[in-house]
């Protein structure tokens, strides 16, 4: 189990935060335990323990289809709205940016860097004011700007996107910006993940 998160210290673990964000920010979708485990980079057993706690607490609902267990957010409780808003502003950048960027052509890789990535990876500090994103590839700049604006609205905080070419990202360079980004925590966005 991943340690208690700096993004929202009242949660027991980063896994719990990732799981809640994914499910609460996509309430229309059902996920299998295997899909959730892959999305959170943990074992299915770890996800199953969290799911059982959250189903028991009335935050999630589940059903069985054959041997699969499908899970989704319960939207019919008084907890749904405030909890989904809390997860949006804390753990929301990861699933929402991954979902949005995975639909944009010519995005090869993407990372969150800066204070949000630092808190996500456990560095203590104040809550991040914005979300900084590094996009490797050649997506249309206007489409990238529109995407950032849309995710900013959903998160309730500014999303700043910096685009670089694959060659620049791969090269050894003395560029102060890239040096700074590479030396600080990076949270890679899973662009292959279904949303």
C-alpha positions as CSV (number, residue, x, y, z in Angstrom):
1,X,0.0,0.0,0.0
2,X,1.3,3.4,-0.9
3,X,2.0,5.8,2.0
4,X,-0.5,8.5,3.2
5,X,-0.6,11.2,0.6
6,X,0.6,14.8,1.0
7,X,-2.1,15.9,-1.4
8,X,-4.9,15.0,1.0
9,X,-3.4,13.7,4.3
10,X,-6.7,12.6,5.7
11,X,-6.7,9.7,3.3
12,X,-5.1,6.4,4.4
13,X,-3.0,6.0,1.2
14,X,-2.3,7.3,-2.3
15,X,-4.0,4.2,-3.7
16,X,-7.2,5.2,-1.9
17,X,-6.9,8.7,-3.4
18,X,-6.2,7.4,-6.9
19,X,-9.1,4.9,-6.7
20,X,-11.6,7.5,-5.4
21,X,-10.6,10.1,-8.0
22,X,-10.9,7.6,-10.9
23,X,-14.3,6.3,-9.8
24,X,-15.9,9.5,-8.5
25,X,-14.7,11.6,-11.5
26,X,-16.1,9.1,-14.0
27,X,-19.4,8.2,-12.3
28,X,-21.0,6.9,-15.4
29,X,-18.4,4.2,-15.9
30,X,-18.0,0.7,-14.3
31,X,-14.5,-0.6,-13.8
32,X,-13.3,-4.1,-13.1
33,X,-11.0,-4.8,-10.2
34,X,-8.2,-5.6,-12.8
35,X,-8.7,-2.2,-14.6
36,X,-8.6,-0.4,-11.3
37,X,-5.4,-2.2,-10.2
38,X,-3.7,-1.3,-13.5
39,X,-4.8,2.3,-13.4
40,X,-3.5,2.7,-9.8
41,X,-0.4,0.5,-10.4
42,X,-1.2,-1.8,-7.5
43,X,-2.2,-5.4,-7.0
44,X,-5.8,-6.5,-7.5
45,X,-5.8,-7.6,-3.9
46,X,-5.0,-4.1,-2.7
47,X,-7.8,-2.6,-4.9
48,X,-10.2,-5.3,-3.6
49,X,-9.5,-4.3,0.0
50,X,-10.2,-0.6,-0.8
51,X,-13.3,-1.4,-2.8
52,X,-14.7,-3.5,0.0
53,X,-14.2,-0.7,2.5
54,X,-15.7,1.9,0.1
55,X,-18.7,-0.3,-0.9
56,X,-19.3,-1.0,2.8
57,X,-19.3,2.8,3.5
58,X,-21.8,3.5,0.8
59,X,-19.4,5.5,-1.4
60,X,-19.1,2.8,-4.2
61,X,-21.4,0.2,-5.5
62,X,-20.5,-3.1,-7.1
63,X,-22.1,-6.0,-9.0
64,X,-20.9,-9.3,-10.4
65,X,-20.9,-10.2,-14.0
66,X,-19.8,-13.8,-14.3
67,X,-16.5,-14.0,-12.4
68,X,-15.8,-10.3,-12.8
69,X,-16.7,-7.7,-10.1
70,X,-17.6,-4.3,-11.6
71,X,-17.4,-1.2,-9.5
72,X,-18.7,2.4,-9.9
73,X,-19.4,5.5,-7.8
74,X,-22.7,5.8,-6.0
75,X,-24.1,9.1,-7.0
76,X,-27.4,8.8,-5.0
77,X,-25.9,9.7,-1.6
78,X,-25.2,13.0,0.1
79,X,-21.5,12.2,0.1
80,X,-21.1,12.0,-3.7
81,X,-21.0,15.6,-4.6
82,X,-18.7,17.0,-1.9
83,X,-16.4,13.9,-2.0
84,X,-16.1,14.1,-5.8
85,X,-15.3,17.9,-5.6
86,X,-12.6,17.1,-3.0
87,X,-11.1,14.3,-5.1
88,X,-11.2,16.6,-8.2
89,X,-9.1,19.3,-6.6
90,X,-6.6,16.9,-4.9
91,X,-6.2,13.7,-7.0
92,X,-8.2,14.8,-10.0
93,X,-5.3,16.0,-12.2
94,X,-4.0,12.5,-12.9
95,X,-7.1,10.8,-14.3
96,X,-8.6,14.0,-15.9
97,X,-5.4,15.0,-17.7
98,X,-4.7,11.4,-18.8
99,X,-8.2,11.1,-20.2
100,X,-8.0,14.4,-22.0
101,X,-4.5,14.1,-23.4
102,X,-5.1,10.5,-24.6
103,X,-7.6,11.9,-27.1
104,X,-5.3,14.5,-28.5
105,X,-3.3,13.5,-31.6
106,X,0.5,13.6,-31.6
107,X,0.9,13.5,-27.8
108,X,3.7,10.9,-27.1
109,X,4.2,11.3,-23.4
110,X,2.9,13.7,-20.7
111,X,3.9,14.4,-17.1
112,X,2.8,16.5,-14.3
113,X,5.7,18.4,-12.6
114,X,6.1,21.1,-10.0
115,X,4.3,21.3,-6.7
116,X,1.4,19.0,-7.6
117,X,3.8,16.2,-8.6
118,X,5.9,16.8,-5.4
119,X,2.8,16.4,-3.2
120,X,1.5,13.4,-5.1
121,X,4.9,11.7,-4.6
122,X,4.8,12.4,-0.9
123,X,6.8,15.6,-0.4
124,X,5.3,17.6,2.4
125,X,4.2,21.2,1.7
126,X,1.2,23.4,1.2
127,X,-1.5,22.4,-1.3
128,X,-0.5,23.2,-4.9
129,X,-2.1,26.3,-6.4
130,X,-1.9,25.1,-10.0
131,X,-1.0,22.1,-12.1
132,X,2.0,22.1,-14.4
133,X,2.0,19.7,-17.3
134,X,4.8,18.8,-19.7
135,X,3.6,17.4,-23.0
136,X,6.1,15.6,-25.3
137,X,5.0,15.6,-28.9
138,X,3.6,17.9,-31.5
139,X,-0.1,18.4,-30.7
140,X,-1.9,21.4,-32.2
141,X,-1.1,24.3,-29.8
142,X,-4.7,25.7,-29.9
143,X,-6.2,22.2,-29.2
144,X,-3.7,21.9,-26.3
145,X,-4.7,25.3,-24.9
146,X,-8.4,24.4,-25.2
147,X,-7.8,21.1,-23.4
148,X,-5.9,22.9,-20.6
149,X,-8.8,25.4,-20.2
150,X,-11.4,22.6,-20.0
151,X,-9.5,20.6,-17.4
152,X,-8.8,23.8,-15.5
153,X,-12.6,24.3,-15.2
154,X,-13.1,20.7,-14.0
155,X,-10.3,20.9,-11.4
156,X,-11.1,24.4,-10.2
157,X,-7.5,25.4,-10.5
158,X,-5.2,26.6,-13.3
159,X,-3.5,24.0,-15.6
160,X,-0.3,25.3,-17.3
161,X,0.9,23.2,-20.3
162,X,4.4,23.3,-21.7
163,X,4.9,21.5,-25.0
164,X,8.3,20.2,-26.1
165,X,9.5,18.0,-29.0
166,X,10.5,14.4,-28.5
167,X,14.0,15.3,-29.5
168,X,14.3,18.0,-26.9
169,X,13.0,15.7,-24.2
170,X,15.4,12.9,-25.1
171,X,18.5,15.1,-25.5
172,X,21.1,16.0,-22.9
173,X,20.7,19.7,-22.6
174,X,21.7,22.6,-20.3
175,X,18.3,24.2,-20.9
176,X,17.4,25.5,-17.4
177,X,13.7,24.6,-17.7
178,X,14.3,21.0,-18.7
179,X,17.0,20.6,-16.1
180,X,14.7,21.9,-13.4
181,X,11.8,19.6,-14.6
182,X,14.0,16.5,-14.7
183,X,15.5,17.1,-11.2
184,X,12.1,17.5,-9.5
185,X,9.3,14.9,-9.0
186,X,7.4,13.9,-12.2
187,X,4.1,12.1,-12.3
188,X,3.7,10.3,-15.6
189,X,0.3,10.4,-17.1
190,X,-1.0,7.0,-18.4
191,X,-2.2,8.0,-21.9
192,X,-3.1,4.4,-22.8
193,X,-5.6,4.0,-20.0
194,X,-9.3,3.8,-21.0
195,X,-11.4,6.5,-19.4
